[in-house]
Amino acid sequence: MRLMEDELFPSTPGKFKIERAHTINRQFHRCFASTSTMFLWALFLIALTASYLSFQSFVDTSSRYFNASWGGMHWEKQIRASATPRRRGGVSVLVTGAAGFVGTHVSLTLRKRGDGVVGLDNFNSYYDPSLKKARKALLTSHGVFVVEGDINDARLLAKLFDVVPFTHVMHLAAQAGVRYAIENPASYVHSNIAGLVTLLEACKSADPQPAIVWASSSSVYGLNEKAPFSEADRTDRPASLYAATKKAGEEITHTYNHIYGLSITGLRFFTVYGPWGRPDMAYFSFTRNILQGKPITVYRGKNHVDLARDFTYIDDIVKGCVASLDTSQKSTGSGGRKRGPAQYRIFNLGNTSPVTVPALVGILERHLKVKAKRHVVEMPGNGDVPFTHANISSARTELGYNPTTNLEAGLKKFVKWYLSYYGYNPRSGGGATKASKSL
Ligand SMILES: O=C(O)[C@H]1O[C@H](OP(=O)(O)OP(=O)(O)OC[C@H]2O[C@@H](n3ccc(=O)[nH]c3=O)[C@H](O)[C@@H]2O)[C@H](O)[C@@H](O)[C@H]1O
């Protein structure tokens, strides 16, 4: 077998051979030159591919950055502006669930008195998100910036505390509704347990740590029969998963108070109602159905006993929330470590005068001037309790809480708002439409 050298450097030189050797030499150089050119080309292609890939990842990262609903210098500027108090001694509050019923009212009240407020809401579709968007528009028109995001988003929460040293957190974001827990139990765990823990983790790590006021629920009294319900009564027999998650929230907040020195106030709301309310609640859905000429289902307890609720008007609840913020002591921890014991409180915020569900329907009929088509059925075993009744003496003493609106007056204001927001068309049988909404 001939070696390659033999081919290139023949052993017997001669003209032909010499020429051939030159030719071979040239071929060798050409070949060598083309190999190095190829090598250079390959290098060039590798470099091109690498720079393309890194450019792509830059584009991806930046487009993610620019498309995210939060982040960026402009966003931070808006957050800071909204969080800045406009009065001497004003507080800076992060309100979760700001586009919710209670969250909107609390945010507006704080803003109107000159506090700094930043809202956070995930605008989920548990009920019509357009109502939440309308509440957000109302807040925006009053200078409250609402971040669209979830309390389960730890990065977002860390960023918010990074941008603003919030003095307080008003935590109202939650999966509400007693009976919906049968349909979608996971949503209660997601918002009321996992979301709460994520929020508390952010608060515990924040420097300074904020004081926290949050919404528990009258439902924690569950099967308690002793009336009126006092904060010291047993709350270990919840009747619904909703109630169980709120009760768990009370235990979880206690832990964070104990370990990290977070100042915490839990408020047990009693069936809150009023303008800008929640469409899933009975007074709201009854109003819609009565106006549309549709039947309403009125639940009744065992032995034909009417169900009753300690319905509480939104303005009274807002006063209780704001008083809770104002009487909160500072958290004692810093850098995730407790420095001393911190305040831990739980208050009932109710009205102390339960009204039966049929009586509620009667009031609505009067205000709407339309007779309801009542369909009375026995209360299904879906988490409801027969009655609620708040003892509010603790809130009276500690917060100066003093509810002043009874159900008759409160529903009158609700109906007025409902008709102005949804409109009223008597020719279509009192059908409510969203077309003529007015803010
Ligand atoms: O205090 C709370 O912690 C809770 O209050 C509220 O729960 P509830 O007191 O159950 O209010 P709501 O649904 O308006 O039913 C009122 C009454 O109407 C009866 N009801 C209800 C629906 C129906 O179709 N028919 C009916 O008779 C029903 O049986 C009940 O007797 C909040 O929704 C909840 O998120 C939580 O905050």
The ligand as a Gaussian input file, in Angstrom:
#p B3LYP/6-31G(d) Opt

LIG

0 1
 O      -69.875000      36.003000      57.725000
 C      -69.098000      35.394000      57.034000
 O      -67.992000      35.107000      57.423000
 C      -69.494000      34.922000      55.676000
 O      -70.573000      35.762000      55.235000
 C      -71.107000      35.416000      53.995000
 O      -71.624000      34.097000      54.055000
 P      -73.159000      33.905000      54.341000
 O      -73.517000      34.406000      55.693000
 O      -73.471000      32.489000      54.033000
 O      -73.816000      34.932000      53.307000
 P      -74.755000      34.672000      52.045000
 O      -74.116000      33.752000      51.104000
 O      -75.150000      35.998000      51.539000
 O      -76.024000      33.954000      52.689000
 C      -76.825000      34.659000      53.629000
 C      -77.990000      33.793000      54.031000
 O      -78.825000      33.575000      52.891000
 C      -79.064000      32.175000      52.752000
 N      -79.189000      31.877000      51.319000
 C      -78.130000      31.994000      50.514000
 C      -78.242000      31.754000      49.173000
 C      -79.474000      31.352000      48.660000
 O      -79.644000      31.100000      47.458000
 N      -80.522000      31.223000      49.511000
 C      -80.421000      31.481000      50.824000
 O      -81.387000      31.380000      51.570000
 C      -77.906000      31.494000      53.397000
 O      -78.274000      30.197000      53.813000
 C      -77.593000      32.429000      54.556000
 O      -78.398000      32.094000      55.626000
 C      -70.020000      35.473000      52.945000
 O      -70.556000      35.049000      51.693000
 C      -68.839000      34.627000      53.301000
 O      -67.819000      34.826000      52.340000
 C      -68.352000      34.956000      54.678000
 O      -67.686000      36.165000      54.659000

